[in-house]
C-alpha cells in the first residue's frame, strides 16, 4: 500500500467584535460576519460553508479537467437554500454548475460527476463533519 503524505490544516477563527470574526490561515486573513442580519458586515458562516463547497468543486473541476485532458474556461457555481430554524441548518439546498467549454457534453457530465463527489471539503460536507472539540477557559488572561 502506498503511503500518502497527510496535509495538516491549521485555521484560527477569532472574534474581533460583537459583529465580526477573522479567519486566519497561512498568513491570510478574511473577516466574516457573526451577525446574520447585516450583509454589510461580510459573509456569514452558512454562506461561507456554501462558498467552501463551491470552491472545492471548482478546484476539483480544474484538477480533474487537467487529468482528463479537457479544456475548461470559466466555471460558475450558484447556490440557493432555505434556512431551517428547528434544528438550525439548510433546507432545499440546490446548486448549479456552469462550465464554459467546447468539450463534449458527455465528457463534461463525467467531469461534473467526478468533481462533485470527491474532494477534501466536498467529502467533508457530503459526509458530515465529525470533529472532536474541547473547551479551554481563560480567567484573567490565564489558561486554566
C-alpha positions as semicolon CSV with decimal commas, in nm:
position;residue;x (nm);y (nm);z (nm)
1;X;0,000;0,000;0,000
2;X;0,133;0,341;-0,100
3;X;0,194;0,587;0,184
4;X;0,022;0,921;0,138
5;X;0,157;1,246;0,277
6;X;-0,103;1,399;0,505
7;X;-0,161;1,771;0,490
8;X;-0,240;1,936;0,819
9;X;-0,481;2,228;0,807
10;X;-0,432;2,498;1,069
11;X;-0,705;2,760;1,077
12;X;-0,777;3,011;1,354
13;X;-1,113;3,183;1,390
14;X;-1,115;3,474;1,636
15;X;-1,393;3,706;1,746
16;X;-1,283;4,066;1,682
17;X;-1,607;4,243;1,780
18;X;-1,968;4,160;1,866
19;X;-2,037;4,169;1,491
20;X;-1,733;4,015;1,320
21;X;-1,470;3,743;1,339
22;X;-1,145;3,695;1,150
23;X;-1,040;3,367;0,991
24;X;-0,663;3,322;0,954
25;X;-0,461;3,059;0,773
26;X;-0,104;3,064;0,636
27;X;-0,070;3,442;0,668
28;X;-0,404;3,526;0,505
29;X;-0,692;3,691;0,691
30;X;-1,058;3,718;0,598
31;X;-1,323;3,897;0,802
32;X;-1,671;3,747;0,834
33;X;-1,999;3,849;0,991
34;X;-2,118;3,683;1,310
35;X;-2,443;3,882;1,290
36;X;-2,658;3,732;1,015
37;X;-2,890;4,031;0,986
38;X;-2,639;4,281;0,841
39;X;-2,495;4,184;0,499
40;X;-2,260;4,485;0,510
41;X;-2,054;4,306;0,775
42;X;-1,943;4,031;0,535
43;X;-2,029;3,670;0,461
44;X;-2,194;3,469;0,736
45;X;-2,096;3,118;0,847
46;X;-2,370;2,947;0,639
47;X;-2,269;3,146;0,330
48;X;-1,907;3,053;0,395
49;X;-1,997;2,682;0,412
50;X;-2,165;2,708;0,070
51;X;-1,868;2,907;-0,060
52;X;-1,624;2,641;0,063
53;X;-1,831;2,372;-0,109
54;X;-1,824;2,572;-0,433
55;X;-1,451;2,643;-0,408
56;X;-1,380;2,274;-0,362
57;X;-1,593;2,185;-0,665
58;X;-1,411;2,443;-0,879
59;X;-1,076;2,313;-0,755
60;X;-1,190;1,959;-0,836
61;X;-1,308;2,063;-1,184
62;X;-0,973;2,228;-1,255
63;X;-0,774;1,926;-1,135
64;X;-0,995;1,662;-1,297
65;X;-1,014;1,852;-1,628
66;X;-0,633;1,856;-1,645
67;X;-0,618;1,483;-1,564
68;X;-0,884;1,408;-1,828
69;X;-0,715;1,630;-2,088
70;X;-1,019;1,860;-2,110
71;X;-1,013;2,230;-2,190
72;X;-1,228;2,425;-1,947
73;X;-1,267;2,801;-1,934
74;X;-1,486;2,973;-1,678
75;X;-1,676;2,793;-1,405
76;X;-1,964;2,944;-1,207
77;X;-2,149;2,773;-0,922
78;X;-2,470;2,919;-0,784
79;X;-2,627;2,801;-0,458
80;X;-2,973;2,850;-0,319
81;X;-3,100;2,722;0,014
82;X;-3,363;2,798;0,273
83;X;-3,255;2,847;0,632
84;X;-3,406;2,586;0,858
85;X;-3,468;2,709;1,212
86;X;-3,551;2,388;1,403
87;X;-3,294;2,243;1,416
88;X;-3,077;2,506;1,250
89;X;-2,946;2,410;0,910
90;X;-3,028;2,422;0,537
91;X;-3,338;2,302;0,355
92;X;-3,392;2,264;-0,017
93;X;-3,022;2,314;-0,092
94;X;-2,968;2,329;-0,467
95;X;-2,669;2,427;-0,676
96;X;-2,599;2,462;-1,044
97;X;-2,260;2,441;-1,211
98;X;-2,196;2,621;-1,539
99;X;-1,880;2,517;-1,723
100;X;-1,755;2,710;-2,024
101;X;-1,601;2,459;-2,261
102;X;-1,608;2,326;-2,618
103;X;-1,569;1,969;-2,494
104;X;-1,847;1,713;-2,548
105;X;-2,144;1,715;-2,314
106;X;-2,069;1,352;-2,224
107;X;-1,714;1,436;-2,109
108;X;-1,837;1,741;-1,917
109;X;-2,104;1,534;-1,740
110;X;-1,833;1,289;-1,635
111;X;-1,619;1,582;-1,516
112;X;-1,917;1,720;-1,319
113;X;-1,981;1,382;-1,156
114;X;-1,617;1,339;-1,055
115;X;-1,580;1,698;-0,933
116;X;-1,894;1,696;-0,718
117;X;-1,835;1,365;-0,544
118;X;-1,469;1,376;-0,444
119;X;-1,260;1,645;-0,279
120;X;-1,146;1,731;0,072
121;X;-1,411;1,993;0,154
122;X;-1,664;1,828;-0,077
123;X;-1,637;1,495;0,104
124;X;-1,632;1,659;0,448
125;X;-1,959;1,835;0,372
126;X;-2,126;1,543;0,196
127;X;-2,028;1,300;0,475
128;X;-2,094;1,548;0,756
129;X;-1,817;1,686;0,974
130;X;-1,731;1,477;1,279
131;X;-1,496;1,697;1,482
132;X;-1,354;1,639;1,829
133;X;-1,397;1,962;2,023
134;X;-1,258;2,075;2,353
135;X;-1,307;2,381;2,574
136;X;-1,035;2,597;2,732
137;X;-1,141;2,867;2,979
138;X;-0,934;3,178;3,047
139;X;-0,976;3,366;3,373
140;X;-0,787;3,693;3,400
141;X;-0,598;3,603;3,080
142;X;-0,457;3,281;3,232
143;X;-0,529;2,942;3,078
144;X;-0,674;2,704;3,338
